[in-house]
Amino acid sequence: MVNVGTKTFSAKKEDISHKWLLIDAKNKTLGRLSSEIAKILRGKNKVIFTPHVDCGDFVVVINAAQLRFTGNKLEGKKYYRHSGYVGNLKTTNLRDTLKKSPRFVLKNAVKGMLPHNTLGRMMLRKLKIYVGGTHPHEAQKPEIIEI
């Protein structure tokens, strides 16, 4: 265990242990689920949280295709991409994007809630998203958490 003491504590690499957590996304709302995932990836749920150190855990998400959406988001929420050429702004709504790639929808939501720098990209690599109910991370013995 880390001795915190009275001085300001700053976590080092050797102080951090990364756990594996399993989350079932079935019938969960996108925004509420992704904010909890971002919190775990950053390590804000730990006592030794330090903003400039990656102290978060690995997160495995299953059943990403069975997310729930409130209101008119399936038609109203838009995803934009641009090729760089004039007049090539492409727009797709959430319903079409969810059919094509359910992983992108969740990953994009979590990515927007992480720091937009090298540390945020390192944190995003610890997120593993699977469309179905199975995953290849049984060897890591992920502990199931309910959100």
C-alpha positions in Angstrom: 0.0 0.0 0.0 1.1 3.5 -0.7 2.0 5.8 2.2 0.1 9.1 1.5 1.1 11.0 4.7 0.5 14.7 5.0 2.3 15.9 1.8 0.7 16.1 -1.6 0.8 12.7 -3.1 1.7 12.1 -6.7 1.4 8.5 -8.1 4.4 7.0 -9.8 4.4 4.1 -12.3 5.5 1.6 -9.7 2.6 2.6 -7.4 -0.1 1.7 -9.9 -1.7 -1.6 -10.5 -4.1 -2.0 -13.5 -7.1 -4.3 -13.0 -9.4 -5.7 -15.7 -13.1 -4.8 -15.4 -16.0 -6.2 -17.4 -19.1 -4.1 -18.2 -22.2 -5.4 -19.9 -23.7 -2.6 -22.1 -27.0 -4.3 -22.6 -29.9 -1.7 -22.2 -27.5 1.0 -20.9 -27.8 4.6 -22.0 -24.8 5.7 -24.1 -23.9 8.9 -22.3 -24.2 7.5 -18.8 -22.3 4.4 -19.6 -19.5 6.2 -21.5 -19.0 8.7 -18.7 -18.5 5.9 -16.2 -16.1 4.1 -18.5 -14.1 7.3 -19.0 -13.9 7.8 -15.2 -12.5 4.2 -14.8 -10.1 4.6 -17.7 -8.7 7.8 -16.1 -8.5 6.3 -12.7 -10.7 8.8 -11.0 -12.4 6.0 -9.0 -9.1 5.3 -7.2 -7.7 7.0 -4.1 -4.3 7.5 -5.8 -5.6 9.5 -8.8 -3.0 11.8 -10.3 -4.1 13.8 -13.4 -0.8 13.5 -15.3 -0.3 9.7 -14.8 -2.3 6.9 -16.4 -3.6 5.1 -13.3 -6.8 3.8 -14.7 -7.9 0.2 -15.3 -8.6 -1.9 -18.4 -12.3 -2.0 -19.4 -13.9 -4.7 -21.5 -17.4 -3.9 -22.8 -19.6 -6.6 -24.2 -23.0 -6.3 -26.0 -22.2 -2.9 -27.5 -24.8 -3.3 -30.1 -27.6 -3.4 -27.5 -27.1 0.2 -26.2 -30.2 2.3 -25.5 -30.9 5.8 -26.6 -33.3 8.3 -25.3 -35.4 10.9 -27.2 -34.9 11.4 -30.9 -31.2 10.6 -31.0 -31.3 7.8 -33.5 -32.4 10.3 -36.2 -31.2 13.6 -34.7 -27.6 12.8 -33.7 -25.2 13.3 -36.6 -21.7 12.1 -37.2 -19.6 14.1 -39.6 -16.4 13.2 -41.5 -14.5 15.2 -44.1 -12.1 14.0 -46.8 -10.3 17.3 -47.0 -11.6 18.1 -50.5 -14.0 21.0 -51.1 -17.7 19.9 -50.7 -16.9 16.5 -49.3 -18.5 16.7 -45.8 -20.3 13.4 -45.2 -23.1 13.1 -42.6 -24.6 10.0 -41.1 -27.1 9.7 -38.4 -26.8 7.5 -35.3 -29.1 4.7 -36.6 -27.0 4.1 -39.7 -23.7 4.4 -37.8 -25.0 1.9 -35.1 -25.9 -0.6 -37.8 -22.5 -0.2 -39.5 -20.2 -0.1 -36.4 -21.6 -0.2 -32.9 -18.1 -0.1 -31.5 -17.4 3.3 -33.1 -20.4 4.9 -31.4 -19.3 3.9 -27.9 -15.6 4.5 -28.5 -16.2 7.9 -30.0 -18.4 8.9 -27.0 -15.7 7.8 -24.5 -12.9 9.4 -26.5 -14.6 12.8 -26.2 -14.6 12.5 -22.4 -10.9 11.7 -22.1 -8.0 14.2 -22.3 -7.2 15.2 -25.9 -3.5 14.5 -25.7 -1.0 11.6 -25.6 -2.2 10.5 -22.2 -5.8 10.3 -23.4 -4.8 8.2 -26.4 -2.9 5.8 -24.0 -6.0 5.6 -21.9 -8.3 4.8 -24.9 -6.1 1.9 -25.8 -7.2 0.2 -22.5 -10.8 0.1 -23.7 -11.8 -3.1 -25.4 -15.3 -3.1 -27.0 -17.1 -6.2 -28.3 -20.4 -6.3 -30.2 -21.5 -9.7 -28.9 -21.6 -11.3 -25.5 -18.2 -13.0 -25.6 -14.7 -11.6 -25.3 -11.2 -13.1 -25.6 -9.9 -11.7 -22.3 -10.8 -14.6 -20.0 -7.1 -15.1 -19.1 -7.0 -11.7 -17.5 -9.9 -12.7 -15.2 -11.9 -9.4 -15.5 -14.1 -8.6 -12.5 -17.7 -7.9 -13.4 -19.0 -4.4 -12.4 -22.5 -3.1 -12.6 -23.2 0.4 -13.8 
